[in-house]
Amino acid sequence: MAGESAGRDEGAAAPGGDGGVVGRLGAARYVLLGFIGLLTILVAAGALALHTAALLFFAVTLMIAALPRGERLVPRRLAQRAPPSVWPETGLKQMADALPDPCVILDRRGFVRYQNHLAEAAFPIRPGDPLTFRLRAPDLLRAYERVAAGGAAERLEFVERVPTERWYDAWFSPIETRDDHGRGGFIMLLFSDKTEQRRAERVRVDFVANASHELRTPLASLAGFIETLQGPARDDAVARERFLGIMHEQATRMSRLIDDLLSLSRVEMKAHMRPEAPVDLAAVLRGVVDAMEPLAREQQVAIESRLPDAPMVIAGDRDELVQVFQNLVENACKYGRSGGRVVVELEPGDAGEGPRATVKDFGPGIAAEHLPRLTERFYRADEAASSTRGTGLGLAIVKHILNRHRARLVIESQPGEGAAFIVEFAGVTIVPKRIDSTKA
């Protein structure tokens, strides 16, 4: 049977074989019938002699029958070629797994055929899904289309803004053997995360701008007092003592400001990295309450804690969570001290939700127009009416830390009724590891 099949193929391909000529004429039968109809009309109209029409028909028939052999064989060669595999070979997968960066292998239709574990963590998408299910940056998709159509390898930059802003360099490169049109069987997509570099540059620029703006006032104050002490108050002991006290206060404020700016910069650098360590939130809050007791006594405020005895575990960074609640409790003691007490409460969330931690004071409260802007850098609500002056960065630091933990800060307040700062976490994470519950 194999021999007969081969013989039939060879006979069909022979340039002078009857099967080949008859086949070509049969394929062109509609052309020939149309040509016959045209010649008949021309002869009937007297525009063409009968013998001339016969010669033309004979010439066209010979041309169709004598088409080059290659025109007939190209479709057969393509049909006999094994179709390209839609799944990469094992060696290609092993190469992708060995790369230090996220790698995705695509076919020429834009479907994901394989991704290494780094790509799976950065861009959750399953093999068999289109690339557009997860990455929809127009420049990225256009670059893929050009490479998949046979173009050279391309590199571009793009930004992912969900869930947090991240910058990437992306490389598209055709791999494996190429077909007759110069197109590779697969397209390799490599990512290089440039987020930390971009954030470092942004943080540097912001730090310089913020520091130069906020340090200008205390530095001017210090320079003015020094000039006074060197001049008119040179021999005035009372003025000297008063001015030195003010200068010490301004120097302390500058120190706090620089510490807060550095803290905010560090948090912003890690904003795209979600913490995964198991932390007992109840233990964190107990430690914060104990640590803030001296400040509360100084402000003549009593701290009431309503915390569960059982651990309440979340995924987070313990030191950063301590900083969040220390800032909130400190603000409550300072700005709400007229109320005489501060309540720190932790309760489990509803089904499918994480725990809620609340820090509530009973002070003068905050006007509604200030609430949306409280977490902005250097924003202070009704600063003229308050005798307490901070750096204006505490709640900005809180917001950035909570964003990193996929948590949110809700502020509820009415003038004269105090303020409640509520931290809502996305969900409780139970991790089979040792819980970090070291006392603050």
N, C-alpha and C positions, 0 to 999 in steps of 0.2 A: 504493500500500500504506500509505504514511504517513497519507493522508487517511482510508482505511478504518479504520485503527487508531484515529485520533483520533475518528472517528464512533462506533466501538464504545465508547470510553471515555466519550464524552458521553452515549450512550444508557444506559449502565450507571449513570451518575450522575444521570440525570433522575429527579426525585421521583416522577413518575407512570408511568415507563416499565415495560413488562411485565418486562423483564430484571431491573430492580431489585427489583420486588415478588416475582417468582418466586424470585429469588436469596435474598431475606430469608426467605421461607417455607421454602425448601429448607434453609437453614441452621438453621431452628428446627423441623425435622420431628420430631426426637426429643422435643422439648418438647411439640409438639402431640399426638403419639402417646401420650405419658404422660398428658397432660391428658384425652384421649379415654378412656383406660382408667379413669381416676379417676371421670369422669362416669358411665361405664357401671356401675361398681360401685355408685355412689350411687343411680342410677335403679333398678337391680335390687334394692337393699335397701329401696326405698321412701322413701329420705331425700330424694329430689329428683325433681321432676316432669320428664317428658320434654321438654316445651316449654321449661322453665327451663334445662335442661342444654343444649339447642340454642342458646338465646340466649347463654349464657355462652361456649360454644365459638366462636360467631360473633364476640362482642366481643373475645375474646383474639386471634383470627385477624386482626381489623382492627387491633388495637394493634401486633401484630408487623409487619404489612404497612406501617403508617404510621410506623415508626421514623424519626427525623430524618435528613436526608440527611448531616449532618456526621458521624454515627457511622460511616457507610459509607466516608466519604472520608478519614478520618484515616489508616487503614492505607495507603491508596494514596499519600497525600502523603509519608508516611515511606518507603514503598518506592521512590518516585520520587526522593527526595533522595539525592544522592551521599554515600556513606559517608565518614566522616572519614578523612583520610590517616593511616597508621600510621607514616610517616616525616616528620620536619619538613622544611619548605621550606628552600631555600638561604639565604634572608635570615635565617631564624631561626638557622641554623647559624653564619652569619657574625657575628651578634650575640653568640652564646655564645662564639665564638673571641675576640671583642674584649674580653670581660670580664676584669678583673684577678684574679679569684678562680675556683676550680674551679666548673664549671657542668655539670649533668646534665639532659637533657631526657627526661622519662618520658611514656609514654602512661597512660591511665586504668586500665590493668590492672597497672601496676607494672613494665613492661618498659622497659629503657633503650633510647632511640631515638637519642641522640647525647650526646657529652660532649666538652668542649674538652680541650686538651692538659694543662692544669693538673689537671683531674679525673682524667684518665687516669694521670697520674703519682702522684696521691695515693691513688686508689681504683681499682686495676686491675680493670676490668670491661669486657666487650665489649658493643657495641650488640646488642640482641636478648636479652640475659640479664636475668633478674629482678633488681630492686634488692636483694632479700634474699640474692643470691649473695655480696654483698660487705659490705652494711651490715645488721646485724641488731639494732640497738638498738631495743627495744620502743617507746620514746617516739617515735623517728623514724618508725617504720612506722605507728604510730597517727596521727601528724600527717599523713602522706601519705594515708592512707585517708580522713581527714576532708576534706582539700582535694579529693581525687579524686571524692568523693561530692557535690561542689558547694559545699563550705564556703569561707570566706574564706581569704586567705593566712595562713600561720602561721610563726612563728619559734620555735626551741627550741635548747637547748644539749645536746650529747651528747659522750660520750667514746669514743674508739677505743683499745683497750688492746693491740692486736697490730699490728705487731711491737713498737712502743713506745707509751707513753701519749701521746695527743694529744687536745686539746680543740677543738671546733668549734662555731660558731654555724651553724645551718642554716635556710634560708628556703624554704618551699614556696609557689609561686604559680601559679595557673592562667593560661594564656596562650592566644592566638588567640581565635577566635569561640566563643561559648557555644551549647549546644544548648537545646532547649525546657525542660530541667530545670536550667538554669543551670550546666552543667558545661563546662569548657574542653576543647579537643581535646587539649592537652598540659599537663603539669605541669613547671614549671621548678624545679629544686633548686639553690640556691646555697649554697656553703660559705665560711665565713670562719674561718681558722685562728687560734685564740686560745691556741695552745700556749705561745708565748713569753711572753705576758702572764701566764698561769697559772704558768709555771715561774719567772718573775721574782719573782712574789709569794711563791711557795714558797721560793725561794732566799733572799729577803730575810728571811723569818721564820726559816728554818733557820740562816742566818748569825748573826742576832742571838742566837738561843738557844745555838748552839754556842760563839760567841765569849764570851758572858757566862759560860757554864759553864767553859770551859777556861782563860780568862784570870784567873779568880778566884784560883786557887792561886798563880801567879807574882806577881800583884799583891799578894796578902796577904804573900807572902814579902818582896817589895821594901819594902812598908810597914813590916814588922817590923824589917828590917835598918836602914832609915833612922832609925826610932825609937831603935834601939840606938846607932847612930852619933851621934845627937844627945844621947844620955844617957850611959849607963855607959861606952861605948867612945869617948867624945869624944877622950880624950887617949891612947888605946891604939893605937899605930902598927901593931902586929902584927895586932890584931883588925880594924883598919880595912882593911888590905890584904886580909885573908881575906874580909871581908864584901863589899868592893867587887868581888872576883873572883866571888863567888856572885851578886851583883846583876847583874853583866855577863852571866853565864851565863843567868840568868832573863830578862833583857831580850832576849837573843839567841833564847831559846826562844819568847818571845812574838812576836818578829818572824817566826820560821819558821812559827809557828802561823797567824798572820794571812795570810802568803803562801800557805800550803796551803789555808786556808779560801777565799781568793779564787780560787785555782786550781780547787778543787772546784766552786765556784759557777759559774765560767765553763764548765766541762765539762758541768755539769748543764743549763745554759741551752741548750746545743747538742745535747743527747742525742738529739733526734728528727731531727737532720739528719745523714744518712749522708755521710761524706766521699767524694769521687770522684776526687781527684788521684792520679795514678800515683806510687808511691813504691817505691824499691828497698830492700827490707827488709834485704838483706845490707849495703848501704852504711850504713844507719842503725845497725845493730849494730856495724859497724867503728868508726864515729864515736863511739858510746857507750863502747866498750872503750877507745879512745884517751883520751877525756875523763875516764874514771874511774881511769886509771892512777895519778895522784897520790894519790887517796884510798886505793887499794889498797896502795901503798907505805907510806903512813902507818899502815895497819892490818896491815902485814906479811903481805899476801895477794897471791898471784900469780893473774892472770886469764889463763885459757887460752881462746882463741877457736877454734871449729871452724866456719868460715863458708865457703860456696861462693864460687868466683871469679866465676861467672856471676851476672848480676842476677836477683833474685827479686822480681818486681813485684806489688804489691797496690794496691788502691784505699784511700787513707787520707789522714790529715793527718800530715805528716812531723814537725812540732814535737810533736804529742801522742804519737806513737810514740816519739820520743826521750825524752820525759818518762816514759813507761811503763818503758822498759828502763833508764833511769838510776835510777829508783826501785828496780827489782828488783835491779840490780847493786849499788847502794849498800847495800840491806838485806843482800844476801849477804855483802858485805865486812864489814859491821859485826857482824851477828848470827852469821855463820858463820866469823869470823876464826880460831877455834881450829883449824879444819881446814886452814888455810894456803893454800887455793886455791879459785878459783871458775871454773866452766866455763860459757862462753856458746856455745851451739850453735844452728845453723839448718839445718833439713833440709826437703826438699819433702814434702808430704803424700801420702797414697795417692790413687788415681784418684778424681777428682771432689772432692778435699778441698784445702784450702789448706795453706800451710807451717806448720811447728811451730817455735817459738823456745823454747829452754829455758835458764834461768839456774839453775845448781845449785851449792850450797855443800856443804861437808863438815864442818859444825859440829855442835852438839849436837842438832839436829833439833827437831821440834815435836810435842807430844803430840796424839794423834788427836782429843781432845775440843775442841781449839782450832781445828782446820782449818776447820770450817764458818763460823766467825765472824771469820776473819782480815781479811776485806774490810769489816767493819763499821767505822763511824766511831769513832775513839778506842778501839778494842779493841786491847789489848796482851796477848800470850801470855806468861804467867809473868813479869810485869814485875819482881817482887821478886828473881828469880834472875838478872836481866840488869842489867849495868852500863850498858847503852846505852839511852837514853831518847829516843824520837822523839815526833812530834806525834800519832801514831795515825791519820793521814789518808792516808799514802802509798799503801797498798793499796786504800783506798776510791777514791782518784783513779784508780789503775790500772784498777779494775773498771769505773768509769763510762766511761773512755776506750775500753776494749775493748768495752763494750756498744755504744757509738756506732759502732765499727768492725765490729759483728756478729761479734766474736771472743769467745773465752771463756778464762778463767784456770783452769787445773787445778793444784792443789797436792798434791804427793806428799811424804810425810815419815815417817820413823820416828825415835824418840828414839835419839840416838847415831849416826845414819847420815846426818845432814844433811837438806837440804830441796831439792826441785826445783820451780821455778815454771815451768809450761809454758803458753805462749800458743798457742792453736790458732785459726787464721784460717779463715773460711768458704770461701774459694776464691781462687785467683790470678786477678787481673784484668789482662788485656793491653790496654792503652790506647794507641792510636797518637798519643801526645803526648810532649813532652819529659819525661823522668823527673827528678823532683826528688831529686837525690842529693847535695846540698851537705853537706859535712862538718860534723859538730856542732861 
